[in-house]
């Protein structure tokens, strides 16, 4: 029986949770799994990832040409494709970039953002900003999937280590080059793996007030900071903070939507959160009916009060 | 100036502010008698192309749409927004991204464009695949999810979000670029532009005339609508909220 190739591209350190959730999904396909790590950050993590549950072999190609460019990663993956029945990757930016390129190179479809695996041919994925779920059936000889990792639990990381194979093919396209890469603030948990997310919206009114109101609460809860599209468009916070179907899809245990009305595309990006708290002036805002707890009132009073209360308690 | 043609594919989708509903036979989203619009990401890509032309970087903007006859309305809108001419590849079929990429590949080659600027995804099927697939078929480099773009001397420089922060890339033309939301804010078409757009060239072709294998091994079995509704307990004050969250062991 042909196997599954799970591709882990991008900064290995930041990718651990995504890969473990992707492996949980891959295991449901019931085939042996090769985990391919690429890029210069891969090698130091290979041994750790060789203990991830479900993996039968780890393949490592540590060449720096695979650090981020889709042109190169796709060539490498396409060159390995004929040994596999499935090629699976987490639905993060880097996989969204390279996997469709692989699909076209080997002339098969891709199924994006899989949230449920029914059987080896049948997959469920969100469409229309998560307002609907489509069940898709594919007969492609090689099936390419990206996995919405928030929809799957993390597989364990304590299995017996499996063999590690070092690969050395180099596909380097010199038509495209990375000039600069700026990592965002790493002192905070990221939106993808935070236990708590505190998001602000239009009602914050300015970048200064966003910082003054949202950040202290996030700090207190060791939470990631998120924002609605309106808040990002108005430049209250950086673009990478945007939560929603077109931004980042999050699934924390606790999500605060502060001064966010709850546009469908925002709701689509938070619907897998365990508990949603809305703090809003308007009791009729869509976010209120989509929340578990709603606190109605002036956020400029309520949020600092909440932060203060949490501080007081932690001192007790 | 060296001639530089830009191809901008535009998709006709359900207006993003319309609440979707299932069709009568329950296996598709209803599009009959529903307000339609240009895919917002494509609108941003088009705006960027128009700005490149206004800055004297591009010489011609060709818009292409694939779908039913009424996609001509979307193309006319694109022409009103600043595109020079339109191509409709008419078909009743709902093509998968790979088939769309194959058709766009043929158009990009025939029109000898140096740049394809398109939305990073369509807001109906949310696939986020077509641009990357097209780049692969053309064997061109791709710069996806772009939030800032400049072009000089046959090279483009672009900024984009990556998983750990932001990235600045430079890339030789020809290339495929896909637009993220924050790339720009599209303009509205003015009435004289809408009038003028009626006289701009719009070529209608059929998908069959391309003689490509557009079949797909993928089918949609069923669709269900999701709900975002939750129990929505009202809490009266901050103290009550803190109590609830503590009871749930969340803080």
Interface residues (C-beta under 8 A of the other chain):
Chain A: X10 X11 X14 X15 X68 X70 X71 X74 X92 X93 X94 X96 X97 X98 X99 X100 X101 X102 X103 X104 X105 X107 X108 X109 X110 X111 X112 X113 X122 X126 X127 X128 X129 X130 X131 X132 X133 X134 X135 X136 X137 X138 X139 X140 X173 X175 X176 X177 X178 X179 X180 X181 X182 X183 X184 X192 X196 X221 X229 X232 X233 X239 X240 X242 X245 X246 X253 X254 X264 X265 X267 X268 X271 X274 X275 X276 X277 X283 X286 X288 X289 X290 X291 X292 X293 X294 X295 X296 X302 X305 X306 X309 X310 X313
Chain B: X14 X16 X20 X29 X96 X97 X98 X101 X121 X123 X124 X125 X126 X127 X128 X129 X130 X131 X132 X133 X134 X135 X136 X137 X140 X141 X142 X143 X144 X145 X147 X157 X161 X162 X163 X164 X165 X166 X167 X168 X169 X170 X171 X172 X175 X180 X181 X182 X185 X216 X217 X218 X219 X220 X221 X222 X223 X224 X225 X226 X228 X229 X230 X231 X232 X233 X234 X235 X237 X238 X239 X241 X242 X244 X245 X248 X250 X251
